[in-house]
């Protein structure tokens, strides 16, 4: 009986850890600054030029 209780505890601990990781990742995703049109253009231009970031 004691072995079953410890397994249940590990399952609860694992689920709690996953929920915490998901919450932290959602919070981090909302903290990112949205890209401006110029940033997107620079990244596309850099990708087309083989990775060289070019500013004019």
PyMOL CGO cylinders between C-alpha atoms (Angstrom):
from pymol import cmd
from pymol.cgo import CYLINDER

trace = [
    CYLINDER, 0.00, 0.00, 0.00, 2.85, 2.40, 0.80, 0.3, 1, 1, 1, 1, 1, 1,
    CYLINDER, 2.85, 2.40, 0.80, 4.37, 1.88, -2.67, 0.3, 1, 1, 1, 1, 1, 1,
    CYLINDER, 4.37, 1.88, -2.67, 1.11, 2.94, -4.35, 0.3, 1, 1, 1, 1, 1, 1,
    CYLINDER, 1.11, 2.94, -4.35, 0.95, 6.14, -2.34, 0.3, 1, 1, 1, 1, 1, 1,
    CYLINDER, 0.95, 6.14, -2.34, 4.46, 7.13, -3.32, 0.3, 1, 1, 1, 1, 1, 1,
    CYLINDER, 4.46, 7.13, -3.32, 3.69, 6.50, -7.00, 0.3, 1, 1, 1, 1, 1, 1,
    CYLINDER, 3.69, 6.50, -7.00, 0.62, 8.72, -6.75, 0.3, 1, 1, 1, 1, 1, 1,
    CYLINDER, 0.62, 8.72, -6.75, 2.76, 11.41, -5.13, 0.3, 1, 1, 1, 1, 1, 1,
    CYLINDER, 2.76, 11.41, -5.13, 5.25, 11.28, -8.01, 0.3, 1, 1, 1, 1, 1, 1,
    CYLINDER, 5.25, 11.28, -8.01, 2.43, 11.52, -10.55, 0.3, 1, 1, 1, 1, 1, 1,
    CYLINDER, 2.43, 11.52, -10.55, 0.98, 14.57, -8.78, 0.3, 1, 1, 1, 1, 1, 1,
    CYLINDER, 0.98, 14.57, -8.78, 4.45, 16.12, -8.56, 0.3, 1, 1, 1, 1, 1, 1,
    CYLINDER, 4.45, 16.12, -8.56, 5.04, 15.51, -12.28, 0.3, 1, 1, 1, 1, 1, 1,
    CYLINDER, 5.04, 15.51, -12.28, 1.69, 17.04, -13.28, 0.3, 1, 1, 1, 1, 1, 1,
    CYLINDER, 1.69, 17.04, -13.28, 2.37, 20.06, -11.08, 0.3, 1, 1, 1, 1, 1, 1,
    CYLINDER, 2.37, 20.06, -11.08, 5.80, 20.51, -12.66, 0.3, 1, 1, 1, 1, 1, 1,
    CYLINDER, 5.80, 20.51, -12.66, 4.34, 20.35, -16.18, 0.3, 1, 1, 1, 1, 1, 1,
    CYLINDER, 4.34, 20.35, -16.18, 1.68, 22.92, -15.30, 0.3, 1, 1, 1, 1, 1, 1,
    CYLINDER, 1.68, 22.92, -15.30, 4.36, 25.23, -13.88, 0.3, 1, 1, 1, 1, 1, 1,
    CYLINDER, 4.36, 25.23, -13.88, 6.49, 24.88, -17.04, 0.3, 1, 1, 1, 1, 1, 1,
    CYLINDER, 6.49, 24.88, -17.04, 3.50, 25.62, -19.25, 0.3, 1, 1, 1, 1, 1, 1,
    CYLINDER, 3.50, 25.62, -19.25, 2.54, 28.68, -17.19, 0.3, 1, 1, 1, 1, 1, 1,
    CYLINDER, 2.54, 28.68, -17.19, 6.11, 30.03, -17.27, 0.3, 1, 1, 1, 1, 1, 1,
    CYLINDER, 6.11, 30.03, -17.27, 6.40, 29.51, -21.02, 0.3, 1, 1, 1, 1, 1, 1,
    CYLINDER, 6.40, 29.51, -21.02, 3.08, 31.29, -21.62, 0.3, 1, 1, 1, 1, 1, 1,
    CYLINDER, 3.08, 31.29, -21.62, 4.24, 34.19, -19.44, 0.3, 1, 1, 1, 1, 1, 1,
    CYLINDER, 4.24, 34.19, -19.44, 7.57, 34.38, -21.28, 0.3, 1, 1, 1, 1, 1, 1,
    CYLINDER, 7.57, 34.38, -21.28, 5.82, 34.33, -24.66, 0.3, 1, 1, 1, 1, 1, 1,
    CYLINDER, 5.82, 34.33, -24.66, 3.67, 37.30, -23.67, 0.3, 1, 1, 1, 1, 1, 1,
    CYLINDER, 3.67, 37.30, -23.67, 6.72, 39.26, -22.51, 0.3, 1, 1, 1, 1, 1, 1,
    CYLINDER, 6.72, 39.26, -22.51, 8.36, 39.23, -25.95, 0.3, 1, 1, 1, 1, 1, 1,
    CYLINDER, 8.36, 39.23, -25.95, 8.25, 42.46, -27.90, 0.3, 1, 1, 1, 1, 1, 1,
    CYLINDER, 8.25, 42.46, -27.90, 6.24, 42.14, -31.11, 0.3, 1, 1, 1, 1, 1, 1,
    CYLINDER, 6.24, 42.14, -31.11, 8.25, 42.55, -34.29, 0.3, 1, 1, 1, 1, 1, 1,
    CYLINDER, 8.25, 42.55, -34.29, 7.86, 45.71, -36.30, 0.3, 1, 1, 1, 1, 1, 1,
    CYLINDER, 7.86, 45.71, -36.30, 7.57, 45.71, -40.07, 0.3, 1, 1, 1, 1, 1, 1,
    CYLINDER, 7.57, 45.71, -40.07, 11.21, 46.88, -40.35, 0.3, 1, 1, 1, 1, 1, 1,
    CYLINDER, 11.21, 46.88, -40.35, 12.40, 44.02, -38.15, 0.3, 1, 1, 1, 1, 1, 1,
    CYLINDER, 12.40, 44.02, -38.15, 10.56, 41.51, -40.33, 0.3, 1, 1, 1, 1, 1, 1,
    CYLINDER, 10.56, 41.51, -40.33, 11.99, 43.06, -43.50, 0.3, 1, 1, 1, 1, 1, 1,
    CYLINDER, 11.99, 43.06, -43.50, 15.52, 42.95, -42.04, 0.3, 1, 1, 1, 1, 1, 1,
    CYLINDER, 15.52, 42.95, -42.04, 15.16, 39.29, -41.11, 0.3, 1, 1, 1, 1, 1, 1,
    CYLINDER, 15.16, 39.29, -41.11, 13.78, 38.36, -44.53, 0.3, 1, 1, 1, 1, 1, 1,
    CYLINDER, 13.78, 38.36, -44.53, 16.57, 40.28, -46.26, 0.3, 1, 1, 1, 1, 1, 1,
    CYLINDER, 16.57, 40.28, -46.26, 19.17, 38.58, -44.07, 0.3, 1, 1, 1, 1, 1, 1,
    CYLINDER, 19.17, 38.58, -44.07, 17.69, 35.17, -44.88, 0.3, 1, 1, 1, 1, 1, 1,
    CYLINDER, 17.69, 35.17, -44.88, 17.76, 35.91, -48.61, 0.3, 1, 1, 1, 1, 1, 1,
    CYLINDER, 17.76, 35.91, -48.61, 21.37, 37.13, -48.39, 0.3, 1, 1, 1, 1, 1, 1,
    CYLINDER, 21.37, 37.13, -48.39, 22.54, 33.94, -46.73, 0.3, 1, 1, 1, 1, 1, 1,
    CYLINDER, 22.54, 33.94, -46.73, 22.40, 35.15, -43.15, 0.3, 1, 1, 1, 1, 1, 1,
    CYLINDER, 22.40, 35.15, -43.15, 24.25, 38.47, -43.52, 0.3, 1, 1, 1, 1, 1, 1,
    CYLINDER, 24.25, 38.47, -43.52, 22.34, 41.23, -41.78, 0.3, 1, 1, 1, 1, 1, 1,
    CYLINDER, 22.34, 41.23, -41.78, 22.33, 44.26, -44.07, 0.3, 1, 1, 1, 1, 1, 1,
    CYLINDER, 22.33, 44.26, -44.07, 21.25, 47.73, -43.01, 0.3, 1, 1, 1, 1, 1, 1,
    CYLINDER, 21.25, 47.73, -43.01, 20.95, 50.53, -45.55, 0.3, 1, 1, 1, 1, 1, 1,
]
cmd.load_cgo(trace, "trace")
